[in-house]
């Protein structure tokens, strides 16, 4: 029997009990054991993983060092460390896309003199829209920087259609579903912040971008977020541990079953 680990932080495991249970049941039905492992609050993986290593690991922790630690010991990880390190850092995502001519919004580590307000500030390691801030002027920027207490961030020009975005769910390079998120009350459209969702169909341009990402990253399961801009779509973020609630809320696509099948094929 193949043995795997499913890695979460304690906080995210509590929020994703349904996903955890479903994935474990799907794999168990095919003779694969998937044990839930809770990561320590720091990156002391040696102290946390003293037992026999598994055949593979599904890393849903937004902690790229876990992927690196396991890969360095010959464990097959879903996703790989390269995907995790880029997707879990918004600045790295921007640089990766910019260097490959994938359309993105103008983005900076610090405000250049040529950039005008309003701007959007994001922590580089945040997710779910909770650490995304609208800046109207220099005082907003100073106040937010002070509250972040040294945490890394990016500044970004806003898109020209606020309150909308599209997430494409991709498994093994293939888009398997997409949702359009929208909000009338907030420039952020995240489902966790009260945004509406509806099933969507990716454009050919978006599909081509997903394919290019896969050629470079060889990811297993990610969310690719796009913003509407300039009459088309620009890549906004990559989600290494993409949640599935939105897709189940507006479609009959069983992405956990599809992901389990992908994991089995990968083994």
C-alpha positions in Angstrom: 0.0 0.0 0.0 1.2 3.5 -0.9 1.5 5.8 2.1 1.2 9.6 1.8 1.1 12.6 4.0 -1.4 15.5 3.8 0.2 18.6 5.2 -1.7 21.5 6.7 -1.1 24.2 9.3 -3.4 23.8 12.3 -5.4 26.8 11.3 -6.0 25.8 7.7 -6.8 22.2 8.7 -9.6 23.4 10.9 -11.0 25.4 7.9 -10.7 22.5 5.4 -12.1 19.5 7.2 -14.4 18.6 4.3 -11.7 18.8 1.7 -9.3 16.7 3.9 -11.9 14.0 4.5 -13.0 13.8 0.9 -9.4 13.5 -0.4 -8.5 10.8 2.1 -11.7 8.8 1.3 -11.1 9.0 -2.5 -7.5 7.8 -2.2 -8.4 5.1 0.4 -10.9 3.7 -2.1 -7.9 3.0 -4.4 -5.7 1.5 -1.7 -3.7 4.6 -0.9 -3.3 5.8 2.8 -3.2 9.5 3.3 -2.3 10.6 6.9 -3.0 14.2 8.0 0.1 15.9 9.4 0.0 19.2 11.1 3.0 21.4 10.5 4.7 23.2 13.4 4.2 27.0 13.7 7.8 27.5 12.5 9.9 25.8 9.8 11.5 23.2 12.1 10.6 20.3 9.8 13.3 18.0 11.1 11.7 18.1 14.5 8.2 17.5 13.2 9.0 14.7 10.8 11.1 12.2 12.7 9.1 9.1 11.6 9.6 7.1 8.4 9.1 9.3 5.4 6.0 8.6 3.1 5.9 7.7 -0.6 4.4 11.1 -1.4 3.1 14.2 0.2 0.2 16.5 -0.7 1.3 19.9 0.7 -1.6 22.2 1.4 0.2 24.5 3.9 1.3 27.6 2.0 4.7 26.8 3.5 7.2 26.3 0.5 10.0 25.1 2.8 7.9 22.0 3.6 7.9 21.1 -0.1 11.6 21.8 -0.3 12.4 19.7 2.8 10.5 16.7 1.5 11.8 16.9 -2.1 15.3 17.1 -0.7 14.7 13.7 0.8 13.3 12.1 -2.3 9.6 12.4 -1.5 7.2 13.2 -4.4 5.3 16.3 -3.5 2.0 17.7 -4.8 2.8 20.6 -5.7 6.5 20.7 -6.3 8.7 23.1 -4.5 9.2 25.4 -7.5 5.5 25.9 -7.9 5.0 26.5 -4.2 7.9 29.0 -3.8 6.6 31.1 -6.7 2.9 30.8 -6.0 3.3 31.6 -2.3 5.1 34.9 -2.9 3.3 37.6 -4.9 6.5 39.4 -5.9 8.0 36.2 -7.2 4.8 35.5 -9.1 5.0 38.9 -10.7 8.7 38.6 -11.7 8.1 35.1 -13.0 5.3 36.2 -15.3 6.9 39.5 -16.3 10.0 37.7 -17.5 7.9 35.4 -19.7 5.7 38.2 -21.2 2.6 36.9 -19.4 0.3 39.9 -19.0 0.3 41.4 -15.4 -0.4 44.8 -13.8 2.4 47.2 -13.1 3.9 46.1 -9.8 6.6 47.4 -7.5 8.3 46.7 -4.2 8.3 50.4 -3.4 6.4 53.3 -5.0 8.3 54.8 -7.9 8.0 58.5 -8.6 6.2 57.8 -11.8 3.4 55.9 -10.1 0.2 57.7 -9.1 -2.5 56.9 -6.6 -4.7 55.1 -6.1 -2.6 51.9 -5.6 -3.2 48.5 -4.2 -1.0 47.1 -1.4 -0.7 43.4 -0.8 1.5 41.4 1.6 3.6 39.1 -0.4 2.5 36.0 1.5 -1.1 36.8 2.1 -4.1 34.9 0.7 -7.8 35.1 0.7 -7.9 38.9 0.1 -7.5 39.7 3.9 -4.2 41.5 3.4 -5.0 43.6 0.3 -5.4 47.3 0.9 -6.6 50.3 -1.2 -4.3 53.3 -0.9 -5.5 56.8 -1.9 -2.4 58.7 -0.9 1.0 58.8 0.8 -0.6 58.9 4.3 -2.5 55.6 3.5 0.8 54.0 2.4 2.7 55.2 5.5 -0.1 54.0 7.9 -0.3 50.5 6.2 3.5 50.1 6.2 3.6 50.9 9.9 0.9 48.3 10.7 2.6 45.6 8.7 5.6 45.9 11.1 8.3 45.0 8.5 6.4 42.4 6.6 7.1 42.3 2.9 4.6 43.8 0.5 4.0 44.8 -3.1 2.3 47.9 -4.6 0.2 47.4 -7.7 -1.7 49.6 -10.1 -5.4 48.8 -9.9 -7.2 47.1 -12.8 -9.7 49.1 -14.8 -12.7 47.0 -13.7 -12.9 46.7 -10.0 -14.7 44.1 -8.0 -14.3 41.2 -10.5 -11.9 38.5 -11.2 -11.8 34.9 -12.5 -10.2 31.9 -11.0 -9.2 28.9 -13.2 -8.7 25.6 -11.5 -6.0 23.6 -13.2 -4.9 20.0 -12.6 -1.8 18.8 -14.4 -1.8 21.7 -16.9 -5.5 21.2 -17.8 -8.1 23.8 -16.8 -10.9 21.7 -15.2 -13.2 24.5 -14.0 -13.5 28.3 -13.6 -15.5 30.7 -11.5 -16.2 34.4 -12.0 -16.1 36.3 -8.7 -17.8 39.7 -8.2 -18.6 42.2 -5.5 -20.6 45.4 -5.6 -19.4 46.5 -2.2 -15.6 45.9 -2.3 -12.8 46.3 -4.9 -11.9 42.7 -3.8 -14.1 40.0 -5.1 -12.9 37.1 -2.8 -15.6 34.5 -1.9 -14.3 34.5 1.7 -15.1 38.2 1.9 -18.6 37.9 0.6 -18.1 38.0 -3.1 -20.6 36.3 -5.5 -19.5 33.4 -7.7 -20.8 31.9 -10.9 -19.5 29.3 -13.3 -17.3 30.7 -16.0 -15.6 29.6 -19.2 -11.9 30.5 -19.7 -10.9 32.3 -22.9 -8.4 30.8 -25.3 -5.9 33.4 -24.1 -6.3 32.3 -20.5 -6.0 28.6 -21.4 -2.8 29.4 -23.3 -1.4 31.1 -20.2 -2.3 28.1 -18.0 -0.5 25.8 -20.5 2.6 28.1 -20.4 2.6 28.0 -16.7 2.5 24.3 -16.7 5.3 24.0 -19.2 7.5 25.9 -16.7 6.3 24.7 -13.3 4.8 21.2 -13.9 2.3 21.9 -11.1 -0.3 19.4 -10.0 -3.2 21.5 -8.8 -3.3 25.3 -8.6 -5.7 28.2 -8.9 -4.8 30.8 -11.5 -6.4 34.2 -10.8 -7.1 36.8 -13.5 -8.2 40.4 -13.4 -10.1 42.2 -16.2 -8.0 44.9 -17.7 -7.6 46.7 -21.0 -10.4 44.7 -22.6 -8.8 41.4 -21.7 -7.4 39.6 -18.7 -4.1 39.9 -16.8 -2.7 37.3 -14.4 -3.1 38.4 -10.8 -2.0 35.6 -8.5 -1.3 31.9 -8.3 -2.8 29.9 -5.5 -0.7 26.9 -4.5 -3.3 25.4 -2.1 -6.4 26.4 -4.0 -9.6 26.1 -2.1 -12.6 24.4 -3.8 -15.6 25.9 -2.1 -16.4 28.3 -4.9 -16.3 25.6 -7.6 -18.6 23.3 -5.7 -20.9 26.3 -4.9 -21.7 27.0 -8.6 -20.9 23.8 -10.6 -21.2 20.0 -10.5 -17.4 19.6 -11.0 -16.0 17.2 -8.4 -12.4 18.6 -8.3 -11.4 16.5 -5.3 -12.2 13.3 -7.3 -10.2 14.7 -10.2 -7.3 15.6 -8.0 -7.3 12.2 -6.4 -7.2 10.6 -9.8 -4.2 12.9 -10.8 -2.3 11.9 -7.6 -2.9 8.2 -8.4 -1.6 8.7 -11.9 1.4 10.6 -10.5 2.4 7.7 -8.3 
